[in-house]
Amino acid sequence: MLASLTNRAATVWLLFWISFFAVYIHMGGLAFSGLVILLGAAGWLVWAVNYRNVGWPSKDLALALMAFLAFFVWLAISGSWSGYGSGTAIRLGGQIVMMMALPVLLLTRSPAIREFVSHIIMAMALGGVAVLALDVASGYGINTFLDPVGPGQDLNMRQGDAEKNIGRGHVVYAIFTPLLLGLFATRLPRKPALAAAIGLLALLFVGTMLNRLAVAPLIVIGALLLVAIGWRSPRWGVRLSLGTAVASVLLAPLVGVFARLAGEGVMARVPMSWDHRLRMWDYSLSRIAEAPLFGQGLDASRTMQEGFTTRIGVDIPFVSLHPHNLGLQTWMEAGAVGAVLLSIALAALYRPLRRLSGGSRWRAAALSGTVMGAAIASAITVGAWQYWWWGLIGLAAMLVVLIPEDAYDTPHA
């Protein structure tokens, strides 16, 4: 009786929260941290009442979880010499634990429910990316209509906030693109699947062009390459994508070296956003050199106020809250110790991800593309310890279990 009631409640809980999928993204994706905690809690509850049937977590998953927790323990310790404390690391560690139960929540639903959830996600994604493009094309009119500019508020500032949220939304859709392509291919007939895939990519690229954002297309291009490799060779797709993620952390100081070698001549010719990135990465290399082994401490980059004058005469700090490169931020704040621990944790994901992909080429392709997309985005745009980012990556990876395990080569006829 308890198990039956729990499973029914979990289904309602899942359907309710996943129905707001496009809303979370349109508002910038920040809600994904809370979403994975809410769904993860349901997953652990489902496991608790069904553990005899579900079984215990695999040894490989347990080892990966312990590796991540070891990294977050070190990150928390580093907070003692940055002045920011350990709160960020503790919450991220807890969020990782909650995310581990998402596959249990999904795999214990009936095939009909999993297919229904898949169609909700596909419909919301196609509608959502179209609304993002329309919002940008209308001068952020949808944002302004839903949240009117009040007395005393600056319209330009509000539109700037909308631009950032929509830009982040495009990055989120770019991360979800491999999953969505897998769902289109296995949940839709061939022609609608092809139309949906073309529509998604076209709307995403048009929206990013209108919003003057080059990051999302870069993520999609890299992810699509690994989708193709992962579909062709599931083992190598996961290996290459995870290998790229590990290398982006271990070898991150080389990014600072290349930025320094670029010099003023290159910085003067690239767009101002990339000029700022190059200077930020060069500056980060200098701060890494000050404490290469243990780092400056968790969230220390928030306190760095040294700046420069841009080509248009505006004074800004080298580091805008974070270095916009997960590897560099790990080295700068957690040192070589943190970089090695995080690399070990990422490498430990190989076997759990292979198990998650099961016997499906499309699952392996989606996982490979998601990991590669996350590695690219983490190297050029996001902050290393942003809760929503870790939640987004975890959710995008775990949702691949919605792709049928026996779906190998072709969409439904």
C-alpha positions as CSV (number, residue, x, y, z in Angstrom):
1,M,0.0,0.0,0.0
2,L,2.7,2.5,1.0
3,A,4.8,1.7,-2.1
4,S,1.7,2.1,-4.4
5,L,0.8,5.5,-2.9
6,T,4.4,6.7,-3.0
7,N,4.7,5.7,-6.7
8,R,1.5,7.4,-7.6
9,A,2.5,10.6,-5.8
10,A,5.9,10.5,-7.4
11,T,4.3,10.3,-10.8
12,V,2.1,13.3,-10.1
13,W,5.1,15.2,-8.6
14,L,7.2,14.4,-11.7
15,L,4.6,15.5,-14.2
16,F,3.8,18.7,-12.3
17,W,7.4,20.0,-12.1
18,I,8.4,18.9,-15.6
19,S,5.5,20.7,-17.1
20,F,7.2,24.0,-16.4
21,F,10.3,23.0,-18.3
22,A,10.2,25.9,-20.8
23,V,9.3,28.4,-18.2
24,Y,12.4,27.6,-16.2
25,I,14.5,28.1,-19.3
26,H,12.9,31.3,-20.4
27,M,13.7,32.8,-17.0
28,G,17.3,32.0,-17.4
29,G,17.5,28.4,-16.1
30,L,18.2,29.4,-12.5
31,A,15.4,27.1,-11.3
32,F,17.2,23.9,-12.3
33,S,19.0,23.7,-9.0
34,G,15.7,23.6,-7.1
35,L,14.2,21.3,-9.7
36,V,16.8,18.5,-9.4
37,I,16.5,18.7,-5.6
38,L,12.7,18.4,-5.7
39,L,12.8,15.5,-8.2
40,G,15.8,13.9,-6.5
41,A,14.0,13.9,-3.2
42,A,11.2,12.0,-4.8
43,G,13.7,9.6,-6.4
44,W,15.2,8.8,-3.0
45,L,11.7,8.3,-1.5
46,V,10.8,6.0,-4.3
47,W,14.0,4.0,-3.8
48,A,13.3,3.8,0.0
49,V,10.0,2.1,-0.6
50,N,11.1,0.0,-3.5
51,Y,14.7,-0.9,-2.7
52,R,14.1,-4.6,-2.7
53,N,13.0,-4.4,-6.4
54,V,15.3,-1.5,-7.4
55,G,18.4,-2.7,-5.6
56,W,21.3,-0.8,-4.2
57,P,23.3,1.8,-6.2
58,S,26.1,0.1,-8.2
59,K,29.7,0.1,-7.0
60,D,30.7,2.3,-9.9
61,L,28.1,4.9,-9.0
62,A,29.1,4.8,-5.4
63,L,32.7,5.3,-6.3
64,A,31.9,8.3,-8.5
65,L,29.7,9.8,-5.8
66,M,32.5,9.4,-3.2
67,A,35.0,11.0,-5.7
68,F,32.8,14.1,-6.1
69,L,32.2,14.3,-2.3
70,A,36.0,14.2,-1.8
71,F,36.3,17.1,-4.2
72,F,33.6,19.1,-2.4
73,V,35.1,18.4,1.0
74,W,38.4,19.9,-0.2
75,L,36.5,22.8,-1.8
76,A,34.8,23.4,1.6
77,I,38.1,23.3,3.4
78,S,39.5,25.9,1.0
79,G,36.8,28.2,2.0
80,S,38.5,28.6,5.4
81,W,41.3,30.8,3.8
82,S,39.1,32.7,1.3
83,G,36.8,34.1,3.9
84,Y,33.7,32.9,2.1
85,G,33.2,29.7,4.2
86,S,32.1,26.3,3.0
87,G,28.4,26.9,2.3
88,T,28.7,26.8,-1.5
89,A,30.6,23.5,-1.5
90,I,28.2,21.9,1.0
91,R,25.1,22.8,-1.0
92,L,26.7,21.5,-4.3
93,G,27.7,18.3,-2.6
94,G,24.1,17.8,-1.4
95,Q,22.8,18.6,-4.8
96,I,25.0,15.9,-6.4
97,V,23.6,13.4,-3.9
98,M,20.0,14.3,-4.7
99,M,20.7,14.1,-8.5
100,M,21.9,10.6,-8.2
101,A,18.3,9.4,-7.5
102,L,16.8,10.9,-10.7
103,P,17.2,7.7,-12.8
104,V,15.4,5.8,-10.1
105,L,12.5,8.2,-10.2
106,L,12.3,7.9,-14.0
107,L,13.0,4.2,-14.5
108,T,10.4,3.1,-12.0
109,R,7.7,4.9,-14.0
110,S,5.7,2.9,-16.5
111,P,6.8,3.0,-20.2
112,A,3.6,4.9,-20.9
113,I,4.5,7.6,-18.3
114,R,8.0,7.8,-19.6
115,E,6.8,8.3,-23.1
116,F,4.3,11.0,-21.9
117,V,7.1,12.8,-20.1
118,S,9.2,12.6,-23.2
119,H,6.5,14.2,-25.3
120,I,6.0,17.0,-22.7
121,I,9.7,17.8,-22.9
122,M,9.8,17.8,-26.7
123,A,6.7,20.0,-27.0
124,M,7.9,22.4,-24.3
125,A,11.3,22.6,-25.9
126,L,10.1,23.3,-29.4
127,G,7.6,25.9,-28.1
128,G,10.1,27.4,-25.7
129,V,12.9,28.0,-28.2
130,A,10.3,29.6,-30.6
131,V,9.2,31.9,-27.8
132,L,12.8,32.9,-27.0
133,A,13.4,33.8,-30.6
134,L,10.1,35.8,-30.7
135,D,11.0,37.6,-27.5
136,V,14.3,38.7,-28.9
137,A,12.8,39.7,-32.2
138,S,10.2,41.8,-30.4
139,G,12.8,43.7,-28.4
140,Y,12.1,41.6,-25.4
141,G,8.4,42.4,-25.6
142,I,7.3,39.2,-24.0
143,N,9.4,39.8,-21.0
144,T,8.2,43.3,-20.7
145,F,4.5,42.2,-21.1
146,L,4.8,39.5,-18.4
147,D,6.8,41.8,-16.0
148,P,5.9,45.4,-16.9
149,V,8.5,48.1,-16.2
150,G,7.3,49.9,-13.0
151,P,7.6,53.5,-12.0
152,G,11.2,54.6,-11.5
153,Q,12.6,51.5,-13.2
154,D,15.1,51.8,-16.1
155,L,13.8,50.3,-19.3
156,N,17.3,49.8,-20.7
157,M,18.4,48.0,-17.5
158,R,15.4,45.7,-17.6
159,Q,16.0,44.9,-21.2
160,G,19.7,44.2,-20.4
161,D,18.5,41.7,-17.8
162,A,16.1,40.1,-20.3
163,E,19.0,39.8,-22.8
164,K,21.1,38.0,-20.2
165,N,18.2,35.6,-19.2
166,I,17.5,34.8,-22.8
167,G,21.1,34.3,-23.6
168,R,21.3,31.9,-20.7
169,G,18.2,30.2,-22.0
170,H,19.8,29.6,-25.4
171,V,22.8,28.0,-23.6
172,V,20.4,25.7,-21.7
173,Y,18.6,24.6,-25.0
174,A,22.1,24.0,-26.5
175,I,22.9,21.7,-23.6
176,F,19.5,19.9,-24.0
177,T,19.9,19.6,-27.8
178,P,21.6,16.1,-27.8
179,L,18.8,14.7,-25.5
180,L,16.1,16.3,-27.6
181,L,17.6,14.8,-30.8
182,G,17.6,11.4,-29.2
183,L,14.0,11.8,-28.1
184,F,12.9,13.0,-31.6
185,A,14.6,10.1,-33.2
186,T,13.1,7.4,-30.9
187,R,9.8,8.8,-29.9
188,L,8.5,10.3,-33.2
189,P,8.0,8.9,-36.7
190,R,10.8,9.5,-39.1
191,K,9.5,12.6,-41.0
192,P,8.2,14.5,-37.9
193,A,11.5,13.6,-36.1
194,L,13.5,15.2,-38.9
195,A,11.2,18.3,-39.0
196,A,11.4,18.7,-35.2
197,A,15.2,18.4,-35.3
198,I,15.6,21.0,-38.1
199,G,13.1,23.3,-36.4
200,L,14.9,23.1,-33.1
201,L,18.3,23.9,-34.5
202,A,17.0,26.6,-36.8
203,L,15.1,28.4,-34.1
204,L,18.1,28.1,-31.7
205,F,20.5,29.5,-34.2
206,V,18.2,32.3,-35.3
207,G,17.5,33.3,-31.7
208,T,21.1,33.4,-30.8
209,M,22.0,35.5,-33.9
210,L,19.2,38.0,-33.0
211,N,20.5,38.1,-29.4
212,R,24.1,38.5,-30.6
213,L,25.3,35.5,-28.7
214,A,28.0,33.2,-30.2
215,V,28.3,30.8,-27.2
216,A,25.2,28.6,-27.8
217,P,26.1,27.8,-31.5
218,L,29.6,26.8,-30.4
219,I,28.1,24.5,-27.8
220,V,25.7,22.9,-30.3
221,I,28.4,22.4,-33.0
222,G,30.7,20.6,-30.5
223,A,27.8,18.6,-29.1
224,L,26.6,17.5,-32.5
225,L,30.1,16.2,-33.3
226,L,30.0,14.0,-30.3
227,V,26.4,12.9,-30.9
228,A,27.6,11.5,-34.2
229,I,30.6,9.8,-32.7
230,G,28.6,8.5,-29.8
231,W,25.9,7.0,-32.1
232,R,28.6,5.4,-34.2
233,S,30.7,4.1,-31.3
234,P,28.9,4.5,-27.9
235,R,32.1,3.6,-25.9
236,W,34.3,6.1,-27.7
237,G,31.7,8.8,-27.6
238,V,31.5,8.7,-23.8
239,R,35.3,8.4,-23.6
240,L,36.1,11.3,-25.8
241,S,33.5,13.6,-24.2
242,L,34.6,12.8,-20.7
243,G,38.3,13.0,-21.7
244,T,37.6,16.5,-23.0
245,A,36.0,17.5,-19.8
246,V,38.9,16.1,-17.7
247,A,41.5,17.8,-20.0
248,S,39.6,21.1,-19.7
249,V,40.2,21.0,-16.0
250,L,43.7,19.5,-15.7
251,L,45.1,21.7,-18.6
252,A,43.2,24.8,-17.8
253,P,46.3,26.9,-17.0
254,L,47.2,26.6,-20.7
255,V,44.2,28.7,-21.5
256,G,45.8,31.5,-19.5
257,V,49.1,30.9,-21.2
258,F,47.5,31.2,-24.7
259,A,45.5,34.3,-23.6
260,R,48.8,35.9,-22.5
261,L,50.5,35.0,-25.7
262,A,47.7,36.5,-27.7
263,G,48.7,40.0,-26.6
264,E,47.2,43.4,-27.1
265,G,47.2,43.0,-30.9
266,V,44.7,40.1,-30.9
267,M,42.7,41.6,-28.0
268,A,42.1,44.8,-29.9
269,R,40.7,42.9,-32.9
270,V,38.3,40.5,-31.3
271,P,34.8,41.4,-30.0
272,M,34.9,43.2,-26.7
273,S,33.4,40.2,-24.9
274,W,36.2,38.0,-26.0
275,D,38.7,40.8,-25.3
276,H,37.5,40.7,-21.7
277,R,37.7,36.9,-21.6
278,L,41.3,36.9,-22.8
279,R,42.3,39.5,-20.2
280,M,40.4,37.6,-17.5
281,W,42.1,34.3,-18.3
282,D,45.5,36.0,-18.4
283,Y,44.8,37.6,-15.0
284,S,43.6,34.3,-13.6
285,L,46.9,32.7,-14.6
286,S,48.7,35.3,-12.5
287,R,46.5,34.5,-9.5
288,I,47.0,30.8,-9.9
289,A,50.8,31.3,-9.8
290,E,50.4,33.0,-6.4
291,A,49.0,29.8,-4.8
292,P,49.4,26.9,-7.3
293,L,49.0,24.0,-4.9
294,F,46.1,25.0,-2.6
295,G,44.5,27.9,-4.4
296,Q,43.1,31.2,-3.2
297,G,40.1,29.5,-1.6
298,L,36.5,28.9,-2.5
299,D,34.8,31.9,-4.1
300,A,38.0,34.0,-3.8
301,S,37.4,35.3,-7.4
302,R,34.5,37.3,-6.1
303,T,36.8,39.5,-4.1
304,M,39.2,40.3,-7.0
305,Q,38.7,44.0,-7.9
306,E,41.8,44.8,-10.1
307,G,40.7,46.1,-13.4
308,F,41.5,47.6,-16.8
309,T,40.2,50.3,-19.1
310,T,38.3,48.9,-22.1
311,R,38.8,50.2,-25.7
312,I,35.7,52.5,-25.1
313,G,37.2,54.0,-22.0
314,V,35.2,52.1,-19.3
315,D,36.9,50.8,-16.2
316,I,35.9,47.2,-15.4
317,P,37.4,44.4,-13.2
318,F,39.5,41.7,-14.9
319,V,37.2,39.1,-13.2
320,S,33.5,39.5,-13.4
321,L,32.4,37.4,-10.4
322,H,34.2,34.4,-11.9
323,P,36.7,33.7,-14.6
324,H,34.2,32.2,-17.1
325,N,36.2,29.0,-17.2
326,L,35.5,26.2,-14.8
327,G,39.0,24.8,-15.1
328,L,40.7,28.1,-14.4
329,Q,38.4,28.8,-11.5
330,T,39.1,25.4,-10.0
331,W,42.8,26.0,-10.2
332,M,42.6,29.6,-9.0
333,E,40.4,28.8,-6.0
334,A,41.1,25.1,-5.1
335,G,44.6,24.8,-6.6
336,A,46.3,21.8,-8.1
337,V,44.8,19.6,-5.4
338,G,41.3,20.6,-6.3
339,A,41.9,20.3,-10.1
340,V,43.2,16.7,-9.6
341,L,40.3,15.7,-7.3
342,L,37.7,17.1,-9.8
343,S,39.4,15.4,-12.7
344,I,39.3,12.1,-10.8
345,A,35.6,12.6,-10.1
346,L,34.9,13.3,-13.7
347,A,36.8,10.3,-14.9
348,A,35.0,8.1,-12.4
349,L,31.7,8.9,-14.3
350,Y,32.8,6.8,-17.2
351,R,31.3,3.4,-16.0
352,P,28.1,4.9,-14.6
353,L,27.5,6.8,-17.8
354,R,28.1,3.6,-19.9
355,R,25.6,1.8,-17.6
356,L,23.1,4.6,-18.1
357,S,23.4,4.4,-21.8
358,G,22.4,0.7,-21.7
359,G,22.2,-0.9,-25.1
360,S,20.9,2.2,-26.9
361,R,23.1,4.1,-29.4
362,W,20.8,7.1,-29.0
363,R,21.3,7.2,-25.3
364,A,25.1,7.0,-25.7
365,A,24.9,9.7,-28.4
366,A,22.8,12.0,-26.2
367,L,25.2,11.5,-23.2
368,S,28.3,12.0,-25.3
369,G,26.9,15.2,-26.8
370,T,25.6,16.5,-23.4
371,V,29.0,16.0,-21.7
372,M,30.8,17.7,-24.6
373,G,28.4,20.6,-24.7
374,A,28.8,21.0,-20.9
375,A,32.6,21.0,-21.2
376,I,32.5,23.6,-23.9
377,A,30.1,25.9,-22.0
378,S,32.1,25.4,-18.8
379,A,35.2,26.5,-20.6
380,I,33.9,29.8,-22.0
381,T,30.9,31.2,-20.1
382,V,29.6,29.8,-16.7
383,G,30.8,30.1,-13.2
384,A,32.3,26.9,-11.7
385,W,30.1,26.7,-8.6
386,Q,26.7,28.0,-10.0
387,Y,24.0,25.7,-8.5
388,W,21.8,26.0,-11.6
389,W,24.6,24.9,-13.9
390,W,25.3,21.7,-12.0
391,G,21.6,21.0,-11.8
392,L,21.2,21.5,-15.5
393,I,24.0,19.2,-16.5
394,G,22.8,16.5,-14.1
395,L,19.2,16.7,-15.3
396,A,20.2,16.7,-19.0
397,A,22.3,13.6,-18.4
398,M,19.8,11.7,-16.3
399,L,16.9,12.4,-18.6
400,V,18.5,10.2,-21.3
401,V,16.8,7.2,-19.6
402,L,13.7,8.5,-21.3
403,I,15.2,7.3,-24.6
404,P,14.1,3.7,-25.1
405,E,16.9,1.3,-24.4
406,D,16.1,-0.9,-27.4
407,A,16.2,2.1,-29.8
408,Y,19.4,1.4,-31.8
409,D,19.6,2.7,-35.2
410,T,16.4,4.3,-36.7
411,P,13.4,6.3,-35.6
412,H,10.0,4.7,-35.5
413,A,8.7,4.0,-39.0
